[in-house]
Amino acid sequence: MANLTLLLAEGTNEPTAFGLDATVWVSLAMLVFLGILVWKKVPAAIGAMLDNRISEISKQLKEAEGLRLEAEALKGEYEAKLAAAAKEAEEMRARADAEAQALVAKAKSDATALIARRKQMAEERIAAAEANALAEVRTAAAQAATEAAAKLIAEKHDAATDKALVDKAIASVAKS
């Protein structure tokens, strides 16, 4: 180890070729490599490739912008359709409410008319029953009066009284 340290400290000889050290050779190789790249037009090819990629990306950005605008237009269209559908639904609800109110009003008027008709029919039946009962009472009263009159006549009249009544009836018919 001591020998290695001593060699480094004294300075070492670096390898050379044709009197040029490694740094010069690396620099020359680099210049030759760059020269070949320029001679084969590699920077132009790289530039063309980058330009193509830039144009492709630009084209994609334009397409994306167009798609974004189309999506916004569709969004606006669907928002308008949604608003129209909401308005139509509100109109349908309003019509349904109006129809329901009309049906309720009609049902009330129909029920009132039905009640009035049934009341009228009941009153007519009551009146008919009263008239029938009155006729029955009159018939019964007439029959009772006839029977009572016949009984009274039978009890209180004799042939002489009947002769006087018949003569009186004949006289009144003769005057007429």
mmCIF file of the C-alpha atoms, coordinates in Angstrom:
data_MODEL
# 
_entry.id   MODEL 
# 
loop_
_atom_site.group_PDB 
_atom_site.id 
_atom_site.type_symbol 
_atom_site.label_atom_id 
_atom_site.label_alt_id 
_atom_site.label_comp_id 
_atom_site.label_asym_id 
_atom_site.label_entity_id 
_atom_site.label_seq_id 
_atom_site.pdbx_PDB_ins_code 
_atom_site.Cartn_x 
_atom_site.Cartn_y 
_atom_site.Cartn_z 
_atom_site.occupancy 
_atom_site.B_iso_or_equiv 
_atom_site.pdbx_formal_charge 
_atom_site.auth_seq_id 
_atom_site.auth_comp_id 
_atom_site.auth_asym_id 
_atom_site.auth_atom_id 
_atom_site.pdbx_PDB_model_num 
ATOM 1   C CA . MET A 1 1   ? 0.000    0.000  0.000   1.00 0.00 ? 1   MET A CA 1 
ATOM 2   C CA . ALA A 1 2   ? 2.715    2.337  0.677   1.00 0.00 ? 2   ALA A CA 1 
ATOM 3   C CA . ASN A 1 3   ? 4.039    1.793  -2.832  1.00 0.00 ? 3   ASN A CA 1 
ATOM 4   C CA . LEU A 1 4   ? 0.679    2.634  -4.408  1.00 0.00 ? 4   LEU A CA 1 
ATOM 5   C CA . THR A 1 5   ? 0.387    5.801  -2.434  1.00 0.00 ? 5   THR A CA 1 
ATOM 6   C CA . LEU A 1 6   ? 3.898    6.738  -3.403  1.00 0.00 ? 6   LEU A CA 1 
ATOM 7   C CA . LEU A 1 7   ? 3.186    6.167  -7.115  1.00 0.00 ? 7   LEU A CA 1 
ATOM 8   C CA . LEU A 1 8   ? 0.093    8.338  -7.046  1.00 0.00 ? 8   LEU A CA 1 
ATOM 9   C CA . ALA A 1 9   ? 1.856    11.040 -5.226  1.00 0.00 ? 9   ALA A CA 1 
ATOM 10  C CA . GLU A 1 10  ? 4.787    11.172 -7.657  1.00 0.00 ? 10  GLU A CA 1 
ATOM 11  C CA . GLY A 1 11  ? 2.492    11.436 -10.665 1.00 0.00 ? 11  GLY A CA 1 
ATOM 12  C CA . THR A 1 12  ? 1.624    8.706  -12.960 1.00 0.00 ? 12  THR A CA 1 
ATOM 13  C CA . ASN A 1 13  ? 2.048    8.425  -16.637 1.00 0.00 ? 13  ASN A CA 1 
ATOM 14  C CA . GLU A 1 14  ? -1.188   8.399  -18.543 1.00 0.00 ? 14  GLU A CA 1 
ATOM 15  C CA . PRO A 1 15  ? -1.444   6.294  -21.690 1.00 0.00 ? 15  PRO A CA 1 
ATOM 16  C CA . THR A 1 16  ? -1.153   8.116  -24.962 1.00 0.00 ? 16  THR A CA 1 
ATOM 17  C CA . ALA A 1 17  ? -1.569   7.173  -28.589 1.00 0.00 ? 17  ALA A CA 1 
ATOM 18  C CA . PHE A 1 18  ? 0.132    9.129  -31.312 1.00 0.00 ? 18  PHE A CA 1 
ATOM 19  C CA . GLY A 1 19  ? 1.011    11.586 -28.634 1.00 0.00 ? 19  GLY A CA 1 
ATOM 20  C CA . LEU A 1 20  ? -2.561   12.349 -27.728 1.00 0.00 ? 20  LEU A CA 1 
ATOM 21  C CA . ASP A 1 21  ? -4.018   11.521 -24.371 1.00 0.00 ? 21  ASP A CA 1 
ATOM 22  C CA . ALA A 1 22  ? -7.490   10.054 -23.653 1.00 0.00 ? 22  ALA A CA 1 
ATOM 23  C CA . THR A 1 23  ? -9.230   13.430 -23.350 1.00 0.00 ? 23  THR A CA 1 
ATOM 24  C CA . VAL A 1 24  ? -8.199   14.464 -26.834 1.00 0.00 ? 24  VAL A CA 1 
ATOM 25  C CA . TRP A 1 25  ? -9.268   11.101 -28.276 1.00 0.00 ? 25  TRP A CA 1 
ATOM 26  C CA . VAL A 1 26  ? -12.706  11.345 -26.639 1.00 0.00 ? 26  VAL A CA 1 
ATOM 27  C CA . SER A 1 27  ? -13.094  14.892 -27.977 1.00 0.00 ? 27  SER A CA 1 
ATOM 28  C CA . LEU A 1 28  ? -12.120  13.782 -31.492 1.00 0.00 ? 28  LEU A CA 1 
ATOM 29  C CA . ALA A 1 29  ? -14.539  10.818 -31.353 1.00 0.00 ? 29  ALA A CA 1 
ATOM 30  C CA . MET A 1 30  ? -17.280  13.151 -30.265 1.00 0.00 ? 30  MET A CA 1 
ATOM 31  C CA . LEU A 1 31  ? -16.554  15.580 -33.127 1.00 0.00 ? 31  LEU A CA 1 
ATOM 32  C CA . VAL A 1 32  ? -16.550  12.729 -35.646 1.00 0.00 ? 32  VAL A CA 1 
ATOM 33  C CA . PHE A 1 33  ? -19.844  11.400 -34.239 1.00 0.00 ? 33  PHE A CA 1 
ATOM 34  C CA . LEU A 1 34  ? -21.445  14.846 -34.437 1.00 0.00 ? 34  LEU A CA 1 
ATOM 35  C CA . GLY A 1 35  ? -20.087  15.302 -37.940 1.00 0.00 ? 35  GLY A CA 1 
ATOM 36  C CA . ILE A 1 36  ? -21.635  12.006 -39.056 1.00 0.00 ? 36  ILE A CA 1 
ATOM 37  C CA . LEU A 1 37  ? -24.937  13.041 -37.501 1.00 0.00 ? 37  LEU A CA 1 
ATOM 38  C CA . VAL A 1 38  ? -24.881  16.327 -39.402 1.00 0.00 ? 38  VAL A CA 1 
ATOM 39  C CA . TRP A 1 39  ? -23.695  14.659 -42.643 1.00 0.00 ? 39  TRP A CA 1 
ATOM 40  C CA . LYS A 1 40  ? -26.521  12.091 -42.464 1.00 0.00 ? 40  LYS A CA 1 
ATOM 41  C CA . LYS A 1 41  ? -28.942  14.921 -41.709 1.00 0.00 ? 41  LYS A CA 1 
ATOM 42  C CA . VAL A 1 42  ? -30.063  13.363 -38.441 1.00 0.00 ? 42  VAL A CA 1 
ATOM 43  C CA . PRO A 1 43  ? -30.975  16.748 -36.843 1.00 0.00 ? 43  PRO A CA 1 
ATOM 44  C CA . ALA A 1 44  ? -33.231  17.495 -39.816 1.00 0.00 ? 44  ALA A CA 1 
ATOM 45  C CA . ALA A 1 45  ? -34.806  14.037 -39.483 1.00 0.00 ? 45  ALA A CA 1 
ATOM 46  C CA . ILE A 1 46  ? -35.289  14.586 -35.766 1.00 0.00 ? 46  ILE A CA 1 
ATOM 47  C CA . GLY A 1 47  ? -36.722  18.048 -36.481 1.00 0.00 ? 47  GLY A CA 1 
ATOM 48  C CA . ALA A 1 48  ? -39.056  16.624 -39.137 1.00 0.00 ? 48  ALA A CA 1 
ATOM 49  C CA . MET A 1 49  ? -40.119  13.883 -36.746 1.00 0.00 ? 49  MET A CA 1 
ATOM 50  C CA . LEU A 1 50  ? -40.738  16.462 -34.008 1.00 0.00 ? 50  LEU A CA 1 
ATOM 51  C CA . ASP A 1 51  ? -42.586  18.697 -36.486 1.00 0.00 ? 51  ASP A CA 1 
ATOM 52  C CA . ASN A 1 52  ? -44.780  15.745 -37.497 1.00 0.00 ? 52  ASN A CA 1 
ATOM 53  C CA . ARG A 1 53  ? -45.442  14.944 -33.863 1.00 0.00 ? 53  ARG A CA 1 
ATOM 54  C CA . ILE A 1 54  ? -46.220  18.629 -33.178 1.00 0.00 ? 54  ILE A CA 1 
ATOM 55  C CA . SER A 1 55  ? -48.620  18.775 -36.129 1.00 0.00 ? 55  SER A CA 1 
ATOM 56  C CA . GLU A 1 56  ? -50.237  15.510 -35.003 1.00 0.00 ? 56  GLU A CA 1 
ATOM 57  C CA . ILE A 1 57  ? -50.659  16.857 -31.463 1.00 0.00 ? 57  ILE A CA 1 
ATOM 58  C CA . SER A 1 58  ? -51.975  20.142 -32.866 1.00 0.00 ? 58  SER A CA 1 
ATOM 59  C CA . LYS A 1 59  ? -54.439  18.213 -35.021 1.00 0.00 ? 59  LYS A CA 1 
ATOM 60  C CA . GLN A 1 60  ? -55.527  16.185 -31.987 1.00 0.00 ? 60  GLN A CA 1 
ATOM 61  C CA . LEU A 1 61  ? -55.941  19.411 -29.987 1.00 0.00 ? 61  LEU A CA 1 
ATOM 62  C CA . LYS A 1 62  ? -58.097  20.877 -32.759 1.00 0.00 ? 62  LYS A CA 1 
ATOM 63  C CA . GLU A 1 63  ? -60.175  17.705 -32.849 1.00 0.00 ? 63  GLU A CA 1 
ATOM 64  C CA . ALA A 1 64  ? -60.475  17.798 -29.070 1.00 0.00 ? 64  ALA A CA 1 
ATOM 65  C CA . GLU A 1 65  ? -61.559  21.433 -29.245 1.00 0.00 ? 65  GLU A CA 1 
ATOM 66  C CA . GLY A 1 66  ? -64.119  20.552 -31.900 1.00 0.00 ? 66  GLY A CA 1 
ATOM 67  C CA . LEU A 1 67  ? -65.369  17.663 -29.783 1.00 0.00 ? 67  LEU A CA 1 
ATOM 68  C CA . ARG A 1 68  ? -65.527  19.955 -26.766 1.00 0.00 ? 68  ARG A CA 1 
ATOM 69  C CA . LEU A 1 69  ? -67.568  22.492 -28.724 1.00 0.00 ? 69  LEU A CA 1 
ATOM 70  C CA . GLU A 1 70  ? -69.811  19.723 -30.041 1.00 0.00 ? 70  GLU A CA 1 
ATOM 71  C CA . ALA A 1 71  ? -70.226  18.367 -26.505 1.00 0.00 ? 71  ALA A CA 1 
ATOM 72  C CA . GLU A 1 72  ? -71.106  21.837 -25.240 1.00 0.00 ? 72  GLU A CA 1 
ATOM 73  C CA . ALA A 1 73  ? -73.644  22.202 -28.058 1.00 0.00 ? 73  ALA A CA 1 
ATOM 74  C CA . LEU A 1 74  ? -75.134  18.806 -27.201 1.00 0.00 ? 74  LEU A CA 1 
ATOM 75  C CA . LYS A 1 75  ? -75.148  19.771 -23.541 1.00 0.00 ? 75  LYS A CA 1 
ATOM 76  C CA . GLY A 1 76  ? -76.996  22.979 -24.383 1.00 0.00 ? 76  GLY A CA 1 
ATOM 77  C CA . GLU A 1 77  ? -79.422  21.065 -26.592 1.00 0.00 ? 77  GLU A CA 1 
ATOM 78  C CA . TYR A 1 78  ? -80.128  18.504 -23.884 1.00 0.00 ? 78  TYR A CA 1 
ATOM 79  C CA . GLU A 1 79  ? -80.485  21.237 -21.275 1.00 0.00 ? 79  GLU A CA 1 
ATOM 80  C CA . ALA A 1 80  ? -83.034  22.908 -23.559 1.00 0.00 ? 80  ALA A CA 1 
ATOM 81  C CA . LYS A 1 81  ? -84.808  19.574 -24.051 1.00 0.00 ? 81  LYS A CA 1 
ATOM 82  C CA . LEU A 1 82  ? -84.767  19.018 -20.298 1.00 0.00 ? 82  LEU A CA 1 
ATOM 83  C CA . ALA A 1 83  ? -86.222  22.477 -19.711 1.00 0.00 ? 83  ALA A CA 1 
ATOM 84  C CA . ALA A 1 84  ? -88.881  21.828 -22.366 1.00 0.00 ? 84  ALA A CA 1 
ATOM 85  C CA . ALA A 1 85  ? -89.680  18.456 -20.814 1.00 0.00 ? 85  ALA A CA 1 
ATOM 86  C CA . ALA A 1 86  ? -89.950  20.062 -17.374 1.00 0.00 ? 86  ALA A CA 1 
ATOM 87  C CA . LYS A 1 87  ? -92.228  22.753 -18.807 1.00 0.00 ? 87  LYS A CA 1 
ATOM 88  C CA . GLU A 1 88  ? -94.332  20.117 -20.572 1.00 0.00 ? 88  GLU A CA 1 
ATOM 89  C CA . ALA A 1 89  ? -94.551  18.090 -17.359 1.00 0.00 ? 89  ALA A CA 1 
ATOM 90  C CA . GLU A 1 90  ? -95.683  21.210 -15.486 1.00 0.00 ? 90  GLU A CA 1 
ATOM 91  C CA . GLU A 1 91  ? -98.308  21.896 -18.165 1.00 0.00 ? 91  GLU A CA 1 
ATOM 92  C CA . MET A 1 92  ? -99.487  18.281 -17.981 1.00 0.00 ? 92  MET A CA 1 
ATOM 93  C CA . ARG A 1 93  ? -99.734  18.553 -14.187 1.00 0.00 ? 93  ARG A CA 1 
ATOM 94  C CA . ALA A 1 94  ? -101.703 21.792 -14.512 1.00 0.00 ? 94  ALA A CA 1 
ATOM 95  C CA . ARG A 1 95  ? -104.055 20.173 -17.071 1.00 0.00 ? 95  ARG A CA 1 
ATOM 96  C CA . ALA A 1 96  ? -104.466 17.146 -14.828 1.00 0.00 ? 96  ALA A CA 1 
ATOM 97  C CA . ASP A 1 97  ? -105.258 19.429 -11.862 1.00 0.00 ? 97  ASP A CA 1 
ATOM 98  C CA . ALA A 1 98  ? -107.818 21.320 -13.967 1.00 0.00 ? 98  ALA A CA 1 
ATOM 99  C CA . GLU A 1 99  ? -109.367 18.068 -15.201 1.00 0.00 ? 99  GLU A CA 1 
ATOM 100 C CA . ALA A 1 100 ? -109.479 16.719 -11.653 1.00 0.00 ? 100 ALA A CA 1 
ATOM 101 C CA . GLN A 1 101 ? -111.190 19.886 -10.440 1.00 0.00 ? 101 GLN A CA 1 
ATOM 102 C CA . ALA A 1 102 ? -113.654 19.693 -13.332 1.00 0.00 ? 102 ALA A CA 1 
ATOM 103 C CA . LEU A 1 103 ? -114.354 16.035 -12.533 1.00 0.00 ? 103 LEU A CA 1 
ATOM 104 C CA . VAL A 1 104 ? -114.876 16.876 -8.852  1.00 0.00 ? 104 VAL A CA 1 
ATOM 105 C CA . ALA A 1 105 ? -117.209 19.755 -9.773  1.00 0.00 ? 105 ALA A CA 1 
ATOM 106 C CA . LYS A 1 106 ? -119.118 17.503 -12.205 1.00 0.00 ? 106 LYS A CA 1 
ATOM 107 C CA . ALA A 1 107 ? -119.347 14.760 -9.594  1.00 0.00 ? 107 ALA A CA 1 
ATOM 108 C CA . LYS A 1 108 ? -120.690 17.274 -7.070  1.00 0.00 ? 108 LYS A CA 1 
ATOM 109 C CA . SER A 1 109 ? -123.259 18.596 -9.536  1.00 0.00 ? 109 SER A CA 1 
ATOM 110 C CA . ASP A 1 110 ? -124.211 15.039 -10.569 1.00 0.00 ? 110 ASP A CA 1 
ATOM 111 C CA . ALA A 1 111 ? -124.577 14.054 -6.911  1.00 0.00 ? 111 ALA A CA 1 
ATOM 112 C CA . THR A 1 112 ? -126.686 17.145 -6.227  1.00 0.00 ? 112 THR A CA 1 
ATOM 113 C CA . ALA A 1 113 ? -128.878 16.391 -9.265  1.00 0.00 ? 113 ALA A CA 1 
ATOM 114 C CA . LEU A 1 114 ? -129.182 12.741 -8.214  1.00 0.00 ? 114 LEU A CA 1 
ATOM 115 C CA . ILE A 1 115 ? -130.176 13.776 -4.699  1.00 0.00 ? 115 ILE A CA 1 
ATOM 116 C CA . ALA A 1 116 ? -132.728 16.227 -6.123  1.00 0.00 ? 116 ALA A CA 1 
ATOM 117 C CA . ARG A 1 117 ? -134.159 13.528 -8.458  1.00 0.00 ? 117 ARG A CA 1 
ATOM 118 C CA . ARG A 1 118 ? -134.357 10.986 -5.658  1.00 0.00 ? 118 ARG A CA 1 
ATOM 119 C CA . LYS A 1 119 ? -135.976 13.573 -3.374  1.00 0.00 ? 119 LYS A CA 1 
ATOM 120 C CA . GLN A 1 120 ? -138.481 14.421 -6.114  1.00 0.00 ? 120 GLN A CA 1 
ATOM 121 C CA . MET A 1 121 ? -139.199 10.730 -6.664  1.00 0.00 ? 121 MET A CA 1 
ATOM 122 C CA . ALA A 1 122 ? -139.647 10.210 -2.908  1.00 0.00 ? 122 ALA A CA 1 
ATOM 123 C CA . GLU A 1 123 ? -141.974 13.217 -2.701  1.00 0.00 ? 123 GLU A CA 1 
ATOM 124 C CA . GLU A 1 124 ? -143.961 11.910 -5.677  1.00 0.00 ? 124 GLU A CA 1 
ATOM 125 C CA . ARG A 1 125 ? -144.219 8.476  -4.050  1.00 0.00 ? 125 ARG A CA 1 
ATOM 126 C CA . ILE A 1 126 ? -145.313 10.088 -0.784  1.00 0.00 ? 126 ILE A CA 1 
ATOM 127 C CA . ALA A 1 127 ? -147.887 12.198 -2.651  1.00 0.00 ? 127 ALA A CA 1 
ATOM 128 C CA . ALA A 1 128 ? -149.126 9.108  -4.516  1.00 0.00 ? 128 ALA A CA 1 
ATOM 129 C CA . ALA A 1 129 ? -149.303 7.169  -1.261  1.00 0.00 ? 129 ALA A CA 1 
ATOM 130 C CA . GLU A 1 130 ? -151.176 10.066 0.376   1.00 0.00 ? 130 GLU A CA 1 
ATOM 131 C CA . ALA A 1 131 ? -153.598 10.262 -2.578  1.00 0.00 ? 131 ALA A CA 1 
ATOM 132 C CA . ASN A 1 132 ? -154.064 6.500  -2.494  1.00 0.00 ? 132 ASN A CA 1 
ATOM 133 C CA . ALA A 1 133 ? -154.611 6.554  1.259   1.00 0.00 ? 133 ALA A CA 1 
ATOM 134 C CA . LEU A 1 134 ? -157.052 9.495  0.909   1.00 0.00 ? 134 LEU A CA 1 
ATOM 135 C CA . ALA A 1 135 ? -158.940 7.623  -1.828  1.00 0.00 ? 135 ALA A CA 1 
ATOM 136 C CA . GLU A 1 136 ? -159.058 4.532  0.358   1.00 0.00 ? 136 GLU A CA 1 
ATOM 137 C CA . VAL A 1 137 ? -160.291 6.629  3.294   1.00 0.00 ? 137 VAL A CA 1 
ATOM 138 C CA . ARG A 1 138 ? -162.914 8.274  1.076   1.00 0.00 ? 138 ARG A CA 1 
ATOM 139 C CA . THR A 1 139 ? -163.985 4.910  -0.273  1.00 0.00 ? 139 THR A CA 1 
ATOM 140 C CA . ALA A 1 140 ? -164.145 3.482  3.223   1.00 0.00 ? 140 ALA A CA 1 
ATOM 141 C CA . ALA A 1 141 ? -166.016 6.573  4.464   1.00 0.00 ? 141 ALA A CA 1 
ATOM 142 C CA . ALA A 1 142 ? -168.457 6.430  1.525   1.00 0.00 ? 142 ALA A CA 1 
ATOM 143 C CA . GLN A 1 143 ? -168.991 2.748  2.100   1.00 0.00 ? 143 GLN A CA 1 
ATOM 144 C CA . ALA A 1 144 ? -169.488 3.326  5.843   1.00 0.00 ? 144 ALA A CA 1 
ATOM 145 C CA . ALA A 1 145 ? -171.868 6.222  5.141   1.00 0.00 ? 145 ALA A CA 1 
ATOM 146 C CA . THR A 1 146 ? -173.787 4.115  2.634   1.00 0.00 ? 146 THR A CA 1 
ATOM 147 C CA . GLU A 1 147 ? -174.046 1.266  5.074   1.00 0.00 ? 147 GLU A CA 1 
ATOM 148 C CA . ALA A 1 148 ? -175.080 3.646  7.888   1.00 0.00 ? 148 ALA A CA 1 
ATOM 149 C CA . ALA A 1 149 ? -177.624 5.366  5.645   1.00 0.00 ? 149 ALA A CA 1 
ATOM 150 C CA . ALA A 1 150 ? -179.023 2.037  4.526   1.00 0.00 ? 150 ALA A CA 1 
ATOM 151 C CA . LYS A 1 151 ? -179.253 0.919  8.115   1.00 0.00 ? 151 LYS A CA 1 
ATOM 152 C CA . LEU A 1 152 ? -180.898 4.194  9.208   1.00 0.00 ? 152 LEU A CA 1 
ATOM 153 C CA . ILE A 1 153 ? -183.280 4.116  6.288   1.00 0.00 ? 153 ILE A CA 1 
ATOM 154 C CA . ALA A 1 154 ? -184.095 0.535  7.012   1.00 0.00 ? 154 ALA A CA 1 
ATOM 155 C CA . GLU A 1 155 ? -184.746 1.345  10.663  1.00 0.00 ? 155 GLU A CA 1 
ATOM 156 C CA . LYS A 1 156 ? -186.655 4.609  10.279  1.00 0.00 ? 156 LYS A CA 1 
ATOM 157 C CA . HIS A 1 157 ? -188.490 4.292  7.012   1.00 0.00 ? 157 HIS A CA 1 
ATOM 158 C CA . ASP A 1 158 ? -191.493 2.335  6.332   1.00 0.00 ? 158 ASP A CA 1 
ATOM 159 C CA . ALA A 1 159 ? -193.609 1.926  3.191   1.00 0.00 ? 159 ALA A CA 1 
ATOM 160 C CA . ALA A 1 160 ? -195.588 5.133  3.774   1.00 0.00 ? 160 ALA A CA 1 
ATOM 161 C CA . THR A 1 161 ? -192.453 7.213  4.106   1.00 0.00 ? 161 THR A CA 1 
ATOM 162 C CA . ASP A 1 162 ? -191.027 5.621  0.991   1.00 0.00 ? 162 ASP A CA 1 
ATOM 163 C CA . LYS A 1 163 ? -194.215 6.381  -0.948  1.00 0.00 ? 163 LYS A CA 1 
ATOM 164 C CA . ALA A 1 164 ? -193.983 10.050 0.051   1.00 0.00 ? 164 ALA A CA 1 
ATOM 165 C CA . LEU A 1 165 ? -190.345 10.250 -0.991  1.00 0.00 ? 165 LEU A CA 1 
ATOM 166 C CA . VAL A 1 166 ? -191.029 8.592  -4.344  1.00 0.00 ? 166 VAL A CA 1 
ATOM 167 C CA . ASP A 1 167 ? -193.942 10.956 -4.997  1.00 0.00 ? 167 ASP A CA 1 
ATOM 168 C CA . LYS A 1 168 ? -191.749 13.913 -4.133  1.00 0.00 ? 168 LYS A CA 1 
ATOM 169 C CA . ALA A 1 169 ? -188.967 12.704 -6.462  1.00 0.00 ? 169 ALA A CA 1 
ATOM 170 C CA . ILE A 1 170 ? -191.456 12.157 -9.300  1.00 0.00 ? 170 ILE A CA 1 
ATOM 171 C CA . ALA A 1 171 ? -192.884 15.623 -8.819  1.00 0.00 ? 171 ALA A CA 1 
ATOM 172 C CA . SER A 1 172 ? -189.471 17.202 -8.979  1.00 0.00 ? 172 SER A CA 1 
ATOM 173 C CA . VAL A 1 173 ? -188.640 15.302 -12.169 1.00 0.00 ? 173 VAL A CA 1 
ATOM 174 C CA . ALA A 1 174 ? -191.942 16.287 -13.704 1.00 0.00 ? 174 ALA A CA 1 
ATOM 175 C CA . LYS A 1 175 ? -191.322 19.975 -13.035 1.00 0.00 ? 175 LYS A CA 1 
ATOM 176 C CA . SER A 1 176 ? -188.086 19.858 -14.836 1.00 0.00 ? 176 SER A CA 1 
# 
